Amino acid sequence: MIRLKRAYDESAAEDGCRVLVDRLWPRGVSKEYAALDRWMREVAPSDELRTWFDHDPEKWVEFRRRYEDELDAREDDLVFLRQKAEAGTLTLVYGARDTEHNQAVVLAERLERTLGDR
């Protein structure tokens, strides 16, 4: 099972394995509050893509396409995340305010499409 949760929301036992998927640490969130199992900067969008997107919903479709292309080069990291999701609950943690237009949404959909693939 894959869940999505903002870094500013309180962690919970049912979150399972909590992985931050942002390149930058969420502003104002302590390590203790975040309660992360891992921070995977390497699966976050590149600085160039993140800066270009700037959380603009008008750019969402193109952002998704470009981010999927970047994820193609991160297969080893995706294997780790799929294994965590297959073993129990995986919560992808992100800092964006927009809960519908962020990289965690794209990453979760990618992982769900490929669960069980080997």
C-alpha positions as protocol buffer text, in pm:
chain_id: "A"
residue {
  index: 1
  type: MET
  ca { x: 0 y: 0 z: 0 }
}
residue {
  index: 2
  type: ILE
  ca { x: 127 y: 345 z: -90 }
}
residue {
  index: 3
  type: ARG
  ca { x: 12 y: 658 z: 91 }
}
residue {
  index: 4
  type: LEU
  ca { x: 95 y: 1024 z: 43 }
}
residue {
  index: 5
  type: LYS
  ca { x: 137 y: 1268 z: 329 }
}
residue {
  index: 6
  type: ARG
  ca { x: 260 y: 1623 z: 367 }
}
residue {
  index: 7
  type: ALA
  ca { x: 569 y: 1667 z: 582 }
}
residue {
  index: 8
  type: TYR
  ca { x: 369 y: 1918 z: 789 }
}
residue {
  index: 9
  type: ASP
  ca { x: 108 y: 1657 z: 884 }
}
residue {
  index: 10
  type: GLU
  ca { x: 164 y: 1454 z: 1197 }
}
residue {
  index: 11
  type: SER
  ca { x: 311 y: 1108 z: 1151 }
}
residue {
  index: 12
  type: ALA
  ca { x: 107 y: 804 z: 1255 }
}
residue {
  index: 13
  type: ALA
  ca { x: 180 y: 438 z: 1323 }
}
residue {
  index: 14
  type: GLU
  ca { x: -26 y: 337 z: 1018 }
}
residue {
  index: 15
  type: ASP
  ca { x: 215 y: 533 z: 793 }
}
residue {
  index: 16
  type: GLY
  ca { x: 450 y: 235 z: 788 }
}
residue {
  index: 17
  type: CYS
  ca { x: 779 y: 322 z: 620 }
}
residue {
  index: 18
  type: ARG
  ca { x: 800 y: 702 z: 581 }
}
residue {
  index: 19
  type: VAL
  ca { x: 1020 y: 830 z: 297 }
}
residue {
  index: 20
  type: LEU
  ca { x: 1074 y: 1197 z: 217 }
}
residue {
  index: 21
  type: VAL
  ca { x: 1081 y: 1238 z: -162 }
}
residue {
  index: 22
  type: ASP
  ca { x: 1176 y: 1606 z: -182 }
}
residue {
  index: 23
  type: ARG
  ca { x: 1516 y: 1737 z: -291 }
}
residue {
  index: 24
  type: LEU
  ca { x: 1499 y: 2009 z: -24 }
}
residue {
  index: 25
  type: TRP
  ca { x: 1416 y: 1962 z: 343 }
}
residue {
  index: 26
  type: PRO
  ca { x: 1067 y: 2101 z: 424 }
}
residue {
  index: 27
  type: ARG
  ca { x: 1102 y: 2442 z: 584 }
}
residue {
  index: 28
  type: GLY
  ca { x: 1031 y: 2450 z: 958 }
}
residue {
  index: 29
  type: VAL
  ca { x: 998 y: 2072 z: 1002 }
}
residue {
  index: 30
  type: SER
  ca { x: 1229 y: 1911 z: 1257 }
}
residue {
  index: 31
  type: LYS
  ca { x: 1378 y: 1567 z: 1202 }
}
residue {
  index: 32
  type: GLU
  ca { x: 1191 y: 1445 z: 1508 }
}
residue {
  index: 33
  type: TYR
  ca { x: 855 y: 1574 z: 1382 }
}
residue {
  index: 34
  type: ALA
  ca { x: 914 y: 1431 z: 1034 }
}
residue {
  index: 35
  type: ALA
  ca { x: 976 y: 1084 z: 1182 }
}
residue {
  index: 36
  type: LEU
  ca { x: 1127 y: 959 z: 858 }
}
residue {
  index: 37
  type: ASP
  ca { x: 1275 y: 621 z: 786 }
}
residue {
  index: 38
  type: ARG
  ca { x: 1465 y: 759 z: 489 }
}
residue {
  index: 39
  type: TRP
  ca { x: 1519 y: 1074 z: 284 }
}
residue {
  index: 40
  type: MET
  ca { x: 1551 y: 993 z: -86 }
}
residue {
  index: 41
  type: ARG
  ca { x: 1656 y: 1316 z: -257 }
}
residue {
  index: 42
  type: GLU
  ca { x: 1764 y: 1110 z: -555 }
}
residue {
  index: 43
  type: VAL
  ca { x: 1404 y: 1029 z: -657 }
}
residue {
  index: 44
  type: ALA
  ca { x: 1296 y: 1393 z: -639 }
}
residue {
  index: 45
  type: PRO
  ca { x: 1272 y: 1599 z: -957 }
}
residue {
  index: 46
  type: SER
  ca { x: 1598 y: 1760 z: -1067 }
}
residue {
  index: 47
  type: ASP
  ca { x: 1661 y: 2117 z: -955 }
}
residue {
  index: 48
  type: GLU
  ca { x: 1603 y: 2231 z: -1314 }
}
residue {
  index: 49
  type: LEU
  ca { x: 1266 y: 2056 z: -1340 }
}
residue {
  index: 50
  type: ARG
  ca { x: 1157 y: 2163 z: -992 }
}
residue {
  index: 51
  type: THR
  ca { x: 1244 y: 2526 z: -1066 }
}
residue {
  index: 52
  type: TRP
  ca { x: 1073 y: 2518 z: -1407 }
}
residue {
  index: 53
  type: PHE
  ca { x: 753 y: 2362 z: -1265 }
}
residue {
  index: 54
  type: ASP
  ca { x: 732 y: 2598 z: -966 }
}
residue {
  index: 55
  type: HIS
  ca { x: 411 y: 2416 z: -858 }
}
residue {
  index: 56
  type: ASP
  ca { x: 218 y: 2572 z: -1147 }
}
residue {
  index: 57
  type: PRO
  ca { x: -88 y: 2354 z: -1223 }
}
residue {
  index: 58
  type: GLU
  ca { x: -82 y: 2487 z: -1581 }
}
residue {
  index: 59
  type: LYS
  ca { x: 250 y: 2301 z: -1629 }
}
residue {
  index: 60
  type: TRP
  ca { x: 130 y: 1979 z: -1463 }
}
residue {
  index: 61
  type: VAL
  ca { x: 96 y: 1759 z: -1772 }
}
residue {
  index: 62
  type: GLU
  ca { x: 441 y: 1851 z: -1900 }
}
residue {
  index: 63
  type: PHE
  ca { x: 591 y: 1821 z: -1551 }
}
residue {
  index: 64
  type: ARG
  ca { x: 454 y: 1466 z: -1521 }
}
residue {
  index: 65
  type: ARG
  ca { x: 605 y: 1369 z: -1855 }
}
residue {
  index: 66
  type: ARG
  ca { x: 946 y: 1516 z: -1775 }
}
residue {
  index: 67
  type: TYR
  ca { x: 952 y: 1371 z: -1425 }
}
residue {
  index: 68
  type: GLU
  ca { x: 861 y: 1024 z: -1556 }
}
residue {
  index: 69
  type: ASP
  ca { x: 1158 y: 1056 z: -1793 }
}
residue {
  index: 70
  type: GLU
  ca { x: 1385 y: 1139 z: -1499 }
}
residue {
  index: 71
  type: LEU
  ca { x: 1250 y: 843 z: -1303 }
}
residue {
  index: 72
  type: ASP
  ca { x: 1350 y: 610 z: -1586 }
}
residue {
  index: 73
  type: ALA
  ca { x: 1711 y: 667 z: -1477 }
}
residue {
  index: 74
  type: ARG
  ca { x: 1633 y: 593 z: -1109 }
}
residue {
  index: 75
  type: GLU
  ca { x: 1523 y: 230 z: -1140 }
}
residue {
  index: 76
  type: ASP
  ca { x: 1743 y: 107 z: -852 }
}
residue {
  index: 77
  type: ASP
  ca { x: 1579 y: 356 z: -618 }
}
residue {
  index: 78
  type: LEU
  ca { x: 1233 y: 263 z: -746 }
}
residue {
  index: 79
  type: VAL
  ca { x: 1306 y: -103 z: -672 }
}
residue {
  index: 80
  type: PHE
  ca { x: 1376 y: -11 z: -309 }
}
residue {
  index: 81
  type: LEU
  ca { x: 1047 y: 182 z: -284 }
}
residue {
  index: 82
  type: ARG
  ca { x: 849 y: -98 z: -448 }
}
residue {
  index: 83
  type: GLN
  ca { x: 997 y: -348 z: -203 }
}
residue {
  index: 84
  type: LYS
  ca { x: 889 y: -130 z: 89 }
}
residue {
  index: 85
  type: ALA
  ca { x: 537 y: -100 z: -56 }
}
residue {
  index: 86
  type: GLU
  ca { x: 515 y: -474 z: -112 }
}
residue {
  index: 87
  type: ALA
  ca { x: 633 y: -545 z: 244 }
}
residue {
  index: 88
  type: GLY
  ca { x: 375 y: -315 z: 406 }
}
residue {
  index: 89
  type: THR
  ca { x: 262 y: 44 z: 398 }
}
residue {
  index: 90
  type: LEU
  ca { x: 488 y: 297 z: 229 }
}
residue {
  index: 91
  type: THR
  ca { x: 417 y: 665 z: 290 }
}
residue {
  index: 92
  type: LEU
  ca { x: 573 y: 910 z: 48 }
}
residue {
  index: 93
  type: VAL
  ca { x: 628 y: 1234 z: 236 }
}
residue {
  index: 94
  type: TYR
  ca { x: 647 y: 1568 z: 53 }
}
residue {
  index: 95
  type: GLY
  ca { x: 646 y: 1936 z: 142 }
}
residue {
  index: 96
  type: ALA
  ca { x: 429 y: 2094 z: -130 }
}
residue {
  index: 97
  type: ARG
  ca { x: 106 y: 2269 z: -35 }
}
residue {
  index: 98
  type: ASP
  ca { x: -72 y: 2139 z: -342 }
}
residue {
  index: 99
  type: THR
  ca { x: -178 y: 1784 z: -265 }
}
residue {
  index: 100
  type: GLU
  ca { x: -275 y: 1706 z: -627 }
}
residue {
  index: 101
  type: HIS
  ca { x: 13 y: 1856 z: -826 }
}
residue {
  index: 102
  type: ASN
  ca { x: 342 y: 1738 z: -678 }
}
residue {
  index: 103
  type: GLN
  ca { x: 610 y: 1480 z: -746 }
}
residue {
  index: 104
  type: ALA
  ca { x: 485 y: 1237 z: -480 }
}
residue {
  index: 105
  type: VAL
  ca { x: 162 y: 1192 z: -680 }
}
residue {
  index: 106
  type: VAL
  ca { x: 358 y: 1100 z: -994 }
}
residue {
  index: 107
  type: LEU
  ca { x: 597 y: 877 z: -802 }
}
residue {
  index: 108
  type: ALA
  ca { x: 315 y: 690 z: -625 }
}
residue {
  index: 109
  type: GLU
  ca { x: 133 y: 629 z: -953 }
}
residue {
  index: 110
  type: ARG
  ca { x: 456 y: 503 z: -1111 }
}
residue {
  index: 111
  type: LEU
  ca { x: 520 y: 266 z: -821 }
}
residue {
  index: 112
  type: GLU
  ca { x: 161 y: 137 z: -820 }
}
residue {
  index: 113
  type: ARG
  ca { x: 179 y: 66 z: -1195 }
}
residue {
  index: 114
  type: THR
  ca { x: 491 y: -140 z: -1150 }
}
residue {
  index: 115
  type: LEU
  ca { x: 426 y: -321 z: -820 }
}
residue {
  index: 116
  type: GLY
  ca { x: 503 y: -689 z: -862 }
}
residue {
  index: 117
  type: ASP
  ca { x: 716 y: -628 z: -1175 }
}
residue {
  index: 118
  type: ARG
  ca { x: 1060 y: -774 z: -1160 }
}
